[in-house]
Structures are given as C-alpha cells and as structure tokens.
Amino acid sequence: MSHARNTGAMQASLRCGAQTRNGETCRAPALRGKARCRMHGGAWGSGAPFGNSNAVKHGFFTKDAIAERREVQMLVSEARKLVRRLTHF
C-alpha cells in the first residue's frame, strides 16, 4: 500500500457490547451519542415509543364495568330460563 490508513479514531471508539446469539459481546462500534450499534438498537426510531402507552386504562375491569356485565349475564340467563319454560308447554 502506498498510504497509511487512519484507523485510530475507529479503533478508539466505544463498542456496542450487546450480547449476541453466540453469547459473546458485539464488537461493532456504538453510534455517536448512543451505547449500542445500529444493529442492536442504536439506530433512530428503534426501541419503545416515548411515553408509557401500556399504562392507559381501558376500563374493562372497573367495578362499574364488572357490575354491568353481571347484570347483563343475569338478564340473559333469566331470558333463557323463560324461553325454556315457554317451549316446554
């Protein structure tokens, strides 16, 4: 080769360190300002969305909703009993 390669900055950069499938740590360079490489979550848009959208309550298990479902179940069971009684005559 006629020129020397300037690889000092690349070799001195932080490494990803994520655990790979074979159990070793990833040796790819981490992205600027990140702790992981592009393949292990350092890329823009990777990871979970901001905010905890899983904590949003849907109200299915509130006391009112449970009571309402019980009332509907009672009405349906009473209607079925009535239909059975009317069809047996």
C-alpha positions, 0 to 999 in steps of 0.5 A: 500500500502506498498510504497509511490508513487512519484507523485510530479514531475507529479503533478508539471508539466505544463498542456496542457490547450487546450480547449476541446469539453466540453469547459473546459481546458485539464488537461493532462500534456504538453510534455517536451519542448512543451505547449500542450499534445500529444493529442492536438498537442504536439506530433512530426510531428503534426501541419503545415509543416515548411515553408509557402507552401500556399504562392507559386504562381501558376500563374493562375491569372497573367495578362499574364495568364488572357490575354491568356485565353481571347484570347483563349475564343475569338478564340473559340467563333469566331470558333463557330460563323463560324461553325454556319454560315457554317451549316446554308447554 
